[in-house]
Amino acid sequence: MLQDNQKTLKSEFTIEGVGLHTGLKTKMTVMPASAGHGLKFQRIDLPEQPIIKADVDLVVDTSRGTTLESKGARVATVEHILAALTGMGVDNALIALDNEEIPIMDGSAWAFVEKIEEVGIVEQDAKKIYFSIDTNIAYTDDEKNVEMVATPSTEYKITTMIDFNSNVLGTQHAYLKSLKSFKKEVANCRTFCFLHEIEYLYNNNLIKGGDLDNAIVVVDRVLEKDELEKLAKMFKKDHIEVKQEGILNNLKLHHHNEPARHKLLDIVGDLSLIGYPIKANIIAYRPGHKSNIAFAKKIKDYIRKNKTMLDVPVYDPTVPAIYDINYISKLLPHRYPFLLVDKIIELSDNHIVGIKNVTFNEPMFTGHFPDNPVFPGVLQLEALAQTGGVLVLNNQGGPEKQFDTYFLKIDNARFKQKVMPGDTLIMKMELTQPIRRGICEMKGTAYVGNKLVCEADLMAQIVPRATK
């Protein structure tokens, strides 16, 4: 996957509405923020206008939505605005509120997505740091029959499955193959609940802002006339009907599996509280806010213990290479047995990831070492340098321009573990300074799987290739 930079809004936007549970009218202004700021809320109605970070460690309630609290200041029902920002690729924003609950709007993220598109998104001069899951991370709740798992992936993908033993909903599945599909596939999917839940919440004064316009109400039984009249009074409607067991007021669904898709929306919002964008395949059976937050905490704990894995490249051999050996051999002057890059799997203007498959048939293993084949550290550095050469020479115009690169300096070289035949060396090179006067400075790291095996700071010079 191509590396990208952090993003924020081009300008601020304001939206007003009522909170689903509190019924309080809230004015929310979402503003651009600097790179590295992340997503944060601010209660501008409170004396010191406290800021509350969008952090899973600050979650204090998941009973009817996700609520954050810091130093006595709360923000409730944060999942939909967080899903909208995350789903649209916004990394940094300050969300200012004059009350404690995010407006529910129509029960989806659509109103927020429309506002984000209206003001636009701008790329920032800072790299987006991903955490690549390299092992299965699972969460189960036997009491609620919930199962969630994150498995390794080169993308952020989510699959949800719901089953409430409902003759209306049945068993539903939904799949989000990439956040790029969030707007089209997920953003307009509204929250849903069952009629018996509505009755309980209403009787306990817990949905003061509830309306048939901001939720899908599932009716699992035929309602009598007096029940419909009671519901009409509850929701301040002249007339309510359910022609058959189904959706209250015969609301038209945006998708046949809208409830399952809304669970996707909630997961995107709740897992944004991890604090890092992740590359993982998320599979969730019967998820809810409680399980989402517990799962997010497990992932965050795993990140804390494995911070060296931040931004580790993930190699999926089934994904086509950006550049294969044929292009590389045109760009670099090296040939057998000294061409040490097999293919390129990631490329941007300031970073590159290359692959070297180490095989016992290579000539250096004849003497390095008999009965103990070890891929030499100096060749690991050379392979990194060649990978960096592909980046800078490609930026210089490709094979037609006929440039070469030469080492000027190697600093801070460290070798963490042996590389052996059968290993796949994943080599990442990043420019640490803009290329000036043909001098390029790069940070190199090499991995086998997710384990760092080699790192160094390299400096090279770009020179025209000598012609015969």
Protein Blocks (a to p, Z undefined) as FASTA:
>chain_A
ZZddddddfbdcddddddfklopacddddddddehklpadddfkbmnlpacdddfklpcb
fkloccddeehiacehkllmmmmmmmnopabdcdddfbfbdcfklopaklmmmmmmmnop
adddbdddddddfbdcddddfknopacdddddfbdcddddddehiaklmpaddddfbfkl
mmmmmmmpccdddfklmmmmmmnopammgcfklcccddfbdcdfklmmmmmmmnopabdc
dfbgcdehhiacfbfklmmmmmmmmmmmmmmmnopacddddddehiafklmmmmmmmmmm
mmmmmmmmgopacddfkbccfbdfklmmmmpmcdcfkbcbfbdfbdcfkbccddddddfk
bmklmmmcghiacddfklmmmmmmmmmmmmmmmmnnpjmnopadddfbdchiacfbdcde
hiacddddddfbdceehiacddddddehjacfbdcdddddddddddZZ
